[in-house]
Amino acid sequence: MLISTLVSTVAFFAIGDVLVPGSPAPAFTVDSFVRGTEVKTLELGKVHVIEFWATWCGPCVASMPHLTELQKQNPDVQFIGVAGFERGKDAADGTKRVDDFVKAKGDAIGFAIAFDGDGTMAKTWMTAAKRNTIPTSFVVGKDGNIAFIGSPTAELDAAIAKAKKADAPANPPSTTNTTPAATSAVGPKKTVEVTEEPTDETGSSTTTSTSTETHSITKNGVSSNSVVTVETTVEVRGGRRKTTVTRTEVMSNDANQQPSSGAGASGSAGAKSSSGASSGSSGSSKSSSSSNSRP
């Protein structure tokens, strides 16, 4: 079985080794692509859907027409099916199984397919998210953070629509230490997202952790920093897992910097990064989250 004990990886934000919505997406490290253009990294400013599946998984195969239709409806979103749980005798055998399957399906699969032969992504994504059934979908937002984890049902449709409406960050998160300048803070903006889903975890537990993201923004010649504090609480109780993500954003403007003169009507304003929740419309689906297979 490729899914094993939970692992700690500094590449992603974790809560007791749990990957949740709001966490930065782990590294994308597949062995090869069987269909579609090869992707080496998940591009900031673009929404990605990472679908974990296997050729032997009936519910995975049943969800492929819906994913194909979603890809047609959302050409600006990158869908990638990651086969990370093949039951071959070795990686070469697993690759052949996936390749034969994809060739047999032909145009019925309308999205990219990749092979995770050594199970690295299975560990850093699935195990870290405490997901032990497939198919499982991950939506990665334009900011590079996990926006959704769940089954490819109507909830996935809504999560994609919501992620597409969210603003991309003006600049990648900054981790450089700089000398503080005189700043003026803008009142905090807080958003709260709550998701709940069934889980195979037993017992009751509550874990909470906090991370901070910093974005540099320039608007009308004035630089400012957006500091977003993300507090995530995961509660497991009675066979259900409830995840509460609270985002608090504080804008700090450089009080010593003046807007550039002569901008006039032709002056351009920089894009503003937003971590607030955007509502999305839900598409139709007849797939059920209860139809999953254990790797």
N, C-alpha and C positions, 0 to 999 in steps of 0.2 A: 504494500500500500504506500503510495507516494506521499499522502498526507501523514505527517508525523507530529511530534510534540511541537508546541509553540516555540518560535525562535525570536530572539531580540535582534533587531537590525537597526543600526543608526541611520540608515537611509530613509526611514519613514518615521512619522510621529506615531507613537503607540501608547495605548493605555493598558498597562499590565500585559504588554505584548498582544494587544488587540487593535487591528486596523479598522477604523470606523469612518463614516462620512465626516469630512473636515480634515482628515489626515492627508498629508502630501502623498501622492501616489508613489509606490515603490518603483524601483528601476524596471524597465521593460527589457527582459533578457531571454528571448526565445532562441532556439537553436537554428531554425530555418523557417522560411515561408514556403508553403505548399501552393498557395494561390494568392494573387494580388501583389502589389508593390511592397517591397521590403521596407519595414519601419524599424529604425534603430533606437529612436527615442520618441517620447510622447511630446509633441510640439505644444509649447505654450500658446495660448490664444485660439486653440482648437479643441473641440469636444471629442473625446474618445470613448468608445464602448468596448470593453474587454470581456469576452464571453468564454468562460471555461467549460469545456465539453469533452466528450470522448466518443469514438466511433461505436462502442458497444452500449452506449447510454440511450435508451429509447426516448425518454423525455427530451434529451438534448437534440436528437434528430427531429423530433416532433416540433421543436421550437424554431428550427432553421427557416421555414417559410415565413414566419413572422419577422425574424431578424432580417431576412432578405427584403421584405417589404419595407421595414423601417429604414434600411440602407437606401432604398429607392426614394423614399420620402424625405430623407435627410442626407443629400449628397455631400453636404459640408461637414458631416460627422464621420469620423473614421471608426468603422466596425472591424474588430479583429477577433476571430474565434481562435482560442488557444487550446490546443489538444495537449493536455499535460498529464493525462491519466491513462495512457494506452497500456494494454496488458500484453505487450510483446516480450519476446525473450531478451531483446536488447534494443538499443536506440535505433539501429538500422531497421530492425523488424517493425518497430513502432512507426518510423517514418514511412515505410512502405504501406502499412495498414492505413495511415491517414491519407497518403497519396492515392492509393487505390480507391478509397472511399470517396474522396473529392472528385476524382475522375469519373466515377460511376454516377455521381449526382449531377455532374455537368453544371448547366446554368441554373439548376435548382438552388444552388448556393451562390448568393449574390454579394458576398462580402469576403474579405481577406481571411485566410486560414494560416496559422502558424503552428509549429511543433515545438513543445517544451520537453525535450527528451530526458534531461537530467532532473526534471521536477523542481528547478530553482524557483520559477514563478509560482508553482503550486504552493511552495513554502512561504515565499515572501508576500504573496497575495492571499491565497485561500486559507492556509493555516493561520496566518497572522490575523485574518478576519474571522477566524473560528467558524469557517464554512466547511462542512463535511459532506455536502451533497452537490451534485451538478444536475442541470446547468445552473451556473451562478454568473450574474452580470455585474460588472463594475462600470460605473460612469465616472470618467475623469473630466472635470470641468476645465474651462479655459485658463484658470489660475493654477492648474496642475494638481489640484486637490481632489480627493475622492468625493463625488457628489451623491453617489447612490451605490448600495450593495444589496442585491436581492435576486429574485428569480425573474426571467424574461416575461413578465406579465404586463398588464396595463400600467402598473406602477413604473416599469421601465420607460414606457412611452412618455409618461408625465415627467419623469426625471430628465429625459433627453430634452424635452421642450423647455423645461426650467433652466437647464444648463446652457442651452443655446441663447436664452434671453439675458443671462448674466453677463456683466461687463468683463472683458479681459483686463488683466492688470496693465497699467501704463508702462511699468518696468518690472523685470523679474524681482523677486524678494531680495532685499539687500542684507548682507551679513557682514559688511565692512564696518569696522569701528572708526568713527570720525569724531573730531572735536565738536561738541555741541555748540550750536549757534543760538542766538537769542530767538526764541520762538513764542508764538501765541497759540494756545490750544483751543480747538473748537469742541463744543460739548460732545460727549460720547453718543454713538448710535448703536443700539443693541438689537439683535435679532435672535430668535430662539426657534430651532427646528427640532421636532420630536418625531422619531420613527419607531415603529414597533413591529416585530415579526416573530414567528415561531422559532424555537431553537431546540436542539437536542441536548443542550447543556443541562445538567442536573443541579439541584440545590438552589440556593439563593446567594446572590453576591451583588455588590455595588462597587464600581471603581470609577474614580474621577481623576482627570489630569488636565493640565493647562499648557498651551503653547502660545508663542507670540510670533506674528509675521509682520515685517516692515516693508512698505512699498514707497518708493520715491515718485512723486508726481509733480509735473510742471504744468501750470495753467496760466495763460496770459503773461508768461515771463516770470512768474512767481513759483518758487519751489516749495514744496511742502512734503511732509511725511504722513503716511497713513499707517498707524500702528493698530493691528488687529489682534486682540486676545481671544483665543478659542478655548473654552472650557467644555469638555466632553464628559458626560456621565453615562455609564452603561450599567443598567440594572437588569439582572437575570432573576426571574421569579416565576414559578408555576409554568415552566415550559415556554416562556416568552422572554424576549430580550427587548428592552426599551432603551433607545439611545437618544439623549438630549444634548444638542450642540448649541451652546450660547456663544455668539460672536459679539464682541464689543469693539467698536472702531472709534479711535480718537485721531482727529486731524491736527497736526502741528504745523503752523505756517512760519516761515522764516521772517521774523519781524524786521530784519536789517535789509532785506532785499526789496527793491521797488519794481513794479511792473515796467517792462520795456516801453519806451516812448514811441509814438508814431505808429502804433499798431493799426489804428483806424479800422475801417471796415474789412480790410484785407488781412488783418492779424488772425493768426490761428490759435485756437485753444487746445491744450493737450488733453488727452483722454483721461477721464477720472476713473480710478479703480474703485469698485464697489464690492463689498462682501455681503450685502443685504440679500435677503431671499427674494426671488422673483417667482411669481406664480406661472404655472405652465398648464396647457390644456392636455387632457388625457386622451390617448388614442384607444381604439378598441382592440381587445384581445380576448381570446377564449382559452388561453393557456392558464394552468393552475399552478400555484406555488407548491402545492402538495405533490406534484408530479416530478420528483427528483430522484436521482440515483446516487448511491454512495460509491465514491471512488475506491 
